[in-house]
Amino acid sequence: MILIGDEAPADPGAREALLDRAFGPARFAKTCERLREGRLPARGLSFAAKQADGRLVGTLRFWHVALGDRAGLMLGPLAVAEEARGLGVGSALMKAGLERARDLDHQAVMLVGDAPYYERFGFSAVHTEGLTMPGWVDRARFLGLELAADALDGARGLVRATGAIALTFGEAPRLQPRRAA
């Protein structure tokens, strides 16, 4: 049995190992990685698929982005361990993630991925025709999904990272000095 739930604080190490196995080191060179770099995933939108013994076999995260002049989410990466592929783990993660994104009132999601796989969840290149990425991307793999009617209708411009910035170990938040009254 595989359970889908929120990513736990102890999961990132296993998650990174799973992503390394699924995508290899080339994953760090992708344009979407530039949008995730130094950012925190969207709150409440990091998922883990685990076997009954607690072993991580799937992962999915969403990230805040601007889709031109619109707020949106970037989905990815979605990864499933080789031994769990073909069991519906990826589909279960997708359904849970998209349902939660709708429940949290997000309007639109974009991703770069395999069109035949993601089209079954409603993603289409039609929704990203007016958008550009900050680096090279195969246009046939640049897909969007409207979670609310017409959320991407007429969307134009650059996809940019907008999520919270992740502090690195030992880094203190930069506070603005107070002005004297």
C-alpha positions as CSV (number, residue, x, y, z in Angstrom):
1,M,0.0,0.0,0.0
2,I,1.2,3.5,-0.9
3,L,0.0,6.5,1.1
4,I,-0.1,10.1,-0.3
5,G,0.4,12.9,2.2
6,D,2.2,16.1,3.0
7,E,6.0,16.1,2.8
8,A,7.4,15.7,6.3
9,P,10.3,17.8,7.7
10,A,12.4,14.6,7.6
11,D,11.7,13.9,3.9
12,P,14.0,16.3,2.0
13,G,17.1,14.0,2.1
14,A,15.1,11.0,0.7
15,R,13.4,13.4,-1.8
16,E,16.7,14.6,-3.2
17,A,18.0,11.0,-3.5
18,L,14.8,10.0,-5.4
19,L,15.2,13.0,-7.7
20,D,18.9,12.1,-8.3
21,R,17.8,8.6,-9.3
22,A,14.9,9.8,-11.4
23,F,16.6,12.7,-13.3
24,G,20.3,12.5,-12.6
25,P,22.6,15.6,-12.4
26,A,21.1,17.1,-15.5
27,R,18.1,18.2,-13.5
28,F,20.2,21.1,-12.1
29,A,20.7,22.6,-15.5
30,K,17.0,22.9,-16.4
31,T,15.3,26.2,-16.7
32,C,12.6,25.2,-14.1
33,E,15.4,24.7,-11.6
34,R,16.4,28.3,-12.0
35,L,12.9,29.3,-11.0
36,R,13.0,27.0,-7.9
37,E,16.6,27.9,-6.9
38,G,16.8,29.7,-3.6
39,R,13.0,29.6,-3.1
40,L,10.7,27.7,-0.8
41,P,7.9,25.6,-2.2
42,A,4.4,26.9,-2.0
43,R,3.0,26.4,1.5
44,G,0.8,23.3,1.8
45,L,1.8,22.1,-1.7
46,S,4.6,19.6,-1.1
47,F,3.6,16.0,-1.3
48,A,5.2,12.6,-0.6
49,A,4.1,9.1,-1.6
50,K,5.3,6.5,0.9
51,Q,5.1,2.8,1.3
52,A,3.6,1.4,4.5
53,D,7.2,1.1,5.9
54,G,7.7,4.8,5.5
55,R,10.0,4.6,2.5
56,L,9.6,7.6,0.1
57,V,8.6,6.4,-3.4
58,G,7.1,9.6,-4.9
59,T,7.4,13.4,-4.6
60,L,5.6,16.4,-6.0
61,R,6.0,20.1,-5.2
62,F,4.5,23.3,-6.4
63,W,6.2,26.8,-6.5
64,H,4.9,30.3,-6.6
65,V,5.6,32.0,-10.0
66,A,4.3,35.0,-12.0
67,L,2.8,33.9,-15.3
68,G,3.4,37.2,-17.0
69,D,1.1,39.5,-15.1
70,R,-0.8,36.7,-13.3
71,A,-0.1,34.8,-10.1
72,G,0.3,31.1,-10.6
73,L,2.1,27.9,-9.6
74,M,4.8,25.9,-11.2
75,L,4.5,22.2,-10.8
76,G,7.5,20.0,-10.4
77,P,9.4,18.0,-10.3
78,L,7.1,15.0,-10.1
79,A,9.1,11.9,-9.5
80,V,8.3,8.2,-8.8
81,A,10.8,5.6,-7.7
82,E,11.4,3.0,-10.4
83,E,10.0,0.2,-8.3
84,A,6.7,2.1,-7.8
85,R,6.2,3.1,-11.5
86,G,3.0,1.8,-13.1
87,L,1.2,1.7,-9.8
88,G,-0.6,5.0,-10.2
89,V,1.6,6.9,-7.8
90,G,2.3,9.8,-10.1
91,S,-1.4,10.1,-10.9
92,A,-2.3,10.0,-7.2
93,L,0.2,12.7,-6.5
94,M,-1.1,14.9,-9.3
95,K,-4.7,14.5,-8.3
96,A,-3.9,15.3,-4.6
97,G,-1.7,18.3,-5.6
98,L,-4.2,19.8,-8.1
99,E,-7.1,19.4,-5.7
100,R,-5.2,21.1,-2.9
101,A,-4.1,23.9,-5.2
102,R,-7.8,24.5,-6.1
103,D,-8.8,24.3,-2.4
104,L,-6.2,27.0,-1.7
105,D,-7.7,29.2,-4.4
106,H,-4.8,29.1,-6.8
107,Q,-5.9,30.0,-10.3
108,A,-3.3,28.5,-12.7
109,V,-0.5,26.0,-12.9
110,M,2.3,25.7,-15.4
111,L,5.0,23.0,-15.9
112,V,7.5,21.7,-18.4
113,G,7.0,18.0,-19.0
114,D,5.7,15.2,-21.1
115,A,2.6,16.4,-22.9
116,P,0.9,13.0,-23.4
117,Y,1.3,12.3,-19.6
118,Y,0.1,15.7,-18.3
119,E,-2.7,16.3,-20.9
120,R,-4.8,13.7,-19.0
121,F,-4.9,16.1,-16.1
122,G,-6.0,19.0,-18.3
123,F,-2.6,20.6,-19.1
124,S,-2.2,22.1,-22.6
125,A,0.4,24.1,-24.5
126,V,-2.5,26.4,-25.6
127,H,-2.4,28.0,-22.1
128,T,1.2,29.0,-22.4
129,E,1.4,30.4,-25.9
130,G,1.8,34.0,-24.7
131,L,4.3,33.1,-22.0
132,T,8.0,32.8,-22.1
133,M,10.5,31.1,-19.8
134,P,13.7,32.8,-18.6
135,G,15.8,30.2,-20.5
136,W,15.4,27.6,-23.2
137,V,12.4,25.3,-23.1
138,D,10.8,22.9,-25.6
139,R,7.5,24.7,-26.4
140,A,5.7,21.4,-26.8
141,R,6.6,20.6,-23.2
142,F,5.6,24.0,-21.8
143,L,2.1,23.4,-20.5
144,G,-0.5,25.2,-18.5
145,L,-3.7,24.4,-16.6
146,E,-6.5,26.7,-15.5
147,L,-7.8,25.9,-12.1
148,A,-10.3,28.8,-12.4
149,A,-12.1,29.6,-15.6
150,D,-10.1,31.8,-18.0
151,A,-7.2,32.2,-15.5
152,L,-4.7,32.1,-18.4
153,D,-6.8,33.7,-21.1
154,G,-4.6,36.3,-22.7
155,A,-1.7,35.7,-20.3
156,R,1.5,37.2,-21.8
157,G,5.0,37.7,-20.6
158,L,7.8,36.1,-18.7
159,V,7.5,33.4,-16.1
160,R,9.3,34.6,-13.0
161,A,9.9,33.1,-9.5
162,T,7.8,34.9,-6.8
163,G,7.9,32.5,-3.9
164,A,9.5,33.1,-0.5
165,I,13.2,33.1,-0.5
166,A,14.9,30.2,1.4
167,L,17.4,31.3,4.0
168,T,20.6,29.3,4.0
169,F,22.2,27.9,7.2
170,G,23.7,30.8,9.2
171,E,22.0,33.5,7.2
172,A,20.0,36.0,9.1
173,P,17.0,37.7,7.6
174,R,17.7,41.2,6.3
175,L,15.6,43.6,8.2
176,Q,15.0,47.2,7.2
177,P,16.3,49.7,9.8
178,R,13.7,51.6,11.7
179,R,13.4,55.3,10.9
180,A,13.3,57.7,13.7
181,A,9.8,59.2,14.3
